[in-house]
Amino acid sequence: MADIKEPLLQRKPASAMNLKEMPHHPASFRRLPFQGMDVSGLKKRGQSIRSWIRVDASGDSGVIEVDKFTMMRRCDLPARDLRLLDPLFVYPSTILGREKAIVVNLEQIRCIITADEVLLLNSLDSYVMQYVVELQRRLKMAGATDSWPSDDSVVSRRRGSRSFDSMSLSPDYLPFEFRALEIALEAACTFLDSQVAELEIEAYPLLDELTSQISTLNLERVRRLKSRLVALTRRVQKVRDEIEQLMDDDGDMAEMYLTEKKRRMDTRFYGEQSLIGYKSNDGVQSLSAPVSPASSPPDSRKLEKNLSSRSRHESMRSSESAAGSIEELEMLLEAYFVVIDSTLNKLTSLKEYIEDTEDFINIQLDNVRNQLIQFELLLTTGTFVVAIFGVVAGVFGMNFPISLYDDANAFGWVLGVTGASGAIIFCSFLWFFKHKRLMPL
């Protein structure tokens, strides 16, 4: 019996058997969080690493894999802006100007534009690949990196060269971020215009067929066509409103000039580094100690004065260039505003054509309905005239003894008089209908 009970009893684990034998130390038995678990895998899954297509200012492209938080730190963007680029969610078209990036969500094109690169979610969509190819082609063809001063020119400005001050940009120049934005706007406008063209090719023959033959099948096809038209009009209207909103706000357009802001930051940084390097090389006093103007050497004061005056001139020049850049961006947005407004006008014309077709169909149906009403009115009048014969037959069917029954020609006279009376009554009704214009006679 003991041998049978022994396998039925649960065996105590070794840790439970030796629990009483070991000294009681609460700290030694405290379990660490996530002990025995592979945390690295959880961290990778929580980071949601995605593939991004990167196109730099020289036109070279590559695929990088970064997580959401790295992209937020890299572009200095909040999480809600990156959520606009998520392909799992459907958001309306948006163009946002931030401190170091421009977030673009225009139909199929969802990208982040900085002063040096363009980042797109790695997608197999044909419009995304066309955008990347067109961006590379234009950057390599135009040489955007050669039009704007390189790091060597900034270094020469740090050494005292005034080539940066005397440089004049051509009026046709566009910074890198504006070139990328222009191609995104062009791709979105082209995509919407192609969809409008396809809708027009399908709509006009269908509407013409509906006017010639009104059927349930044609009405159902027109109903689906109108639903597509409403959805496409809403998308085009959103892109148009977004461009118009940017054109109306000068502050948002100034925020989108990333190259100018980066240039000002680099110039300010190099100016501060020059001042710090000059003081550290002279070794006059520590920067943390208070320095009176009398005790500072004249060369140092002269350098500070030059740097301050240069910074003032630089700020004035940057404000003027910012105003010019706003004008350039406004002209760019205005050009594509005209394009998207033309697309919206096509949809408006198609909508008006559909409404005209519906009005024409309603007129046709009203005409048929009026014809049915006229026919019903004539039929009712004829029924009233025929009912007169029933009244006469009912009167003579009462079997009263009268002398008219003995006359052989009495039936013919009664029939003739009754028919003539019915005809006169029917013609009277027709004259009344014509006089009141109830039917065209």
Steps between C-alpha positions, in 0.01 A plus 500: 500500500783742573644427157165596338457824700850618436459587125162664574646749746653813351868523550628814659754696301853509621473869578198437725671205675808703579305810598494419869861397499624828351521813714226757451635793302217701335738696284656187355161357391368823348432431133637747251254641241496319163735236642552217254337687209653615174455874525695579185231347281230701675699817455538439129130433462409812696727719293308417176800523270402600148677541171540852365621615159758776544586742220772756576566836339737351242234261370638181654244268654511212745285299737540548875325318784427710806240490772246766580689668784822522303313668217342742747843599635652514154242737354391669825135405446225409748332163486175638358682621190647156433154354547390695192744294292377164627352307205268311736305819569312721256558870556407794276768677302725710723816711465660592833804723544707422809829626640725257313268317262193520278244224540322430172192281469363545149302204374753221432804714587578488872844629583715710733703775334802647680767741384725211392283199423157361423370200692214289364343187635623208292195424291445297186252755367581610146442868578750488787765344277427756228543776756839363606619458141384848401659656808832332427487603136431866575756523778772352285401706200468834677791456739318638801796450729722722283254790501510538878823572691679194628671447834828632355343837428365512854847422632646774285246737651624390842850598396388847398407460135214713376411281206187394687385860531558588138335186368180568310259220431331471165125562499438150363677338795298273726640335812505126534187480715302708251611278212385190688174672595444606140538143374263376773239760400549412135458128571184559706349731239587257220350208693176684569479632145544149358220371721277787387582419136408134553176603666415733212568228241260269684239760594409685181410194285303353791302820549427523128377141503280575797332790323414278205395195703382532857541165672568368847848379402603839362363681804699272731820563300443874520444475874838328547661754270361785708632342821849482348466859384411622849794315659747627239368854531555488875863393454573765237330765712715405800824537301380834365404625847837390640693692234276803544548491877878498456483791257293705747741446793842662458623350829444143382678573173796654687524188719536286189824672393726238658819577309496863608444408863781247490732755341423756772562242772834401345605863463411578860681189620818582306490861627478385859776248445722775354445721804564215743809389310643853494455545874637157581807557284575839659448357849397836646241382748266215557166519328320425826660795681344845463690714256470876502518692172803692623699187582429324170759558227408731212539223243245287683255788525551574132433134412185496712380820337565361154322178581201684650474733201541207264226310686270801469570527129457127471162510677384785275619314195337178619171681554519640149589159359218347707258747342639411159474131574141546609434666167669213316305241696181696447558502125570125512183429696299733281604310187378168639196671650399592146554138390296349782234767455474401133455137606230607743329695221493183289328316783259790544418492128445124517277543804298766319471270199367224723254741658388616155454138398294435811287806424452381143397156622260654748351710221457190287336314787274796569401507134414131505311551825302787344416286199373228730289750688351631172423150386340425833289814470379403152427149618298632794303728270423210263393285792259775608348514150459122484334506842215700344399189303487309826267758651265482202503121506419505871205732445348287224567181694245578776217330297251787531222470247548788251396547141861532379541123535239448227690712242733296274743790444526597868830314558673681218376840613608440861841375387557793265391766746713349777809475273460857377463627856817311604695642206387853579601456863840355402572788260399744770754347735772522233420865438519565875841326523632704210360823640667435837821376329488170681620314193635598158219434250 
